[in-house]
Amino acid sequence: MSFGCQAGLGEVSMESAPIPPGVQDVVALYTATKQLILKAEQLDPELCSNVAIIKEQRDALDHLMRVFGDIFAASPRGEKYRRENMNKVVGHLCRAGYDALDSLSIALKLRISKALADRSNDSIVSAFPDYYEKYAKQVHDIDRRVEESRGKKDIAAFSISNLHAYMEFLEQLELIAKEAEQRVPAMIEYDRRHGKARARERGYEWVFWIVFTILGAFAYWLAEKLLPLH
């Protein structure tokens, strides 16, 4: 098949073209990051349109094509050029994976925040008793471990296990988000019932102070009338 754009390409055939060093590792990395991105998109469908992720994948493809373009070039730049571009492929694929997981981390924490927003502390303790003692600490611990994992973005220190570890943390966070969302009706009901009770209590307090003020004024008036003037 010919696309009519052979300028700059040499006579190297596909059969005789050398496979660039690192291609197998890049394929494995692409497969791993793609699986993580798809998994993240299942938890947060809005990631499907995340421009940063798409750009990183596009840039990775661009550098990979430069490698193969040099192999078939009439005047190839050589091994150093190809190795530099292969390293950039790895970098872009890693960042695509991290961008997906970073976005998912934000989305999951927003779900937890939204579930607990406008709820009283008493309702959270009543309907979600483990939140402060267990789940809030877990969220803090997950944030700390995510920061540690994100700190390993440096490609020289990178391994795909860092991304998998990051995804495991976010799967725990997703369970907490689901748990919080399931407790929302109970928290709303608690606030509704106890809100009425507090309103009645405040109403009783107002009645007490009104009666107290009236009685105080009456007592003063009565004292003025009954006690002899000096």
CORPEUR-V961562 format. One line per field, one symbol per residue. phi: phi as a letter, one per 30 degrees, with the letter a starting at -180 (. if undefined). psi: psi as a letter, one per 30 degrees, with the letter a starting at -180 (. if undefined). A space follows every 50 residues. Layout:
phi->???
psi->???
This chain:
phi->.bcibceicdcddedcddddejdddddddddddddddddddddbeddecd dddddddddddedddddddddcddbddjddddddddddeedddddddddd ddddeddddddddddcdicdeddddddbeddddcddddedddeddddddd dcdeddcdbddddddedddddddddddddddddeeddddddddddddddd dddddddedddddddddddddddddcdddc
psi->kkggigkfkagkleefkkkkkfeeeeeeeeeeeeeeeeeeeefjffffgj eeeeeeeeeeeeeeeeeeeeegkeikfaeeeeeeeeeeeeeeeeeeeeee eeeeeeeeeeeeeeefkgkleeeeeefiffeeeeeeeeeeeeeeeeeeee fgfkeegklffeeeeeeeefeeeeeeeeeeeffeeeeeeeeeefeeeeee eeeeeeeeeeeeeeeeeeeeeeeeeekkk.
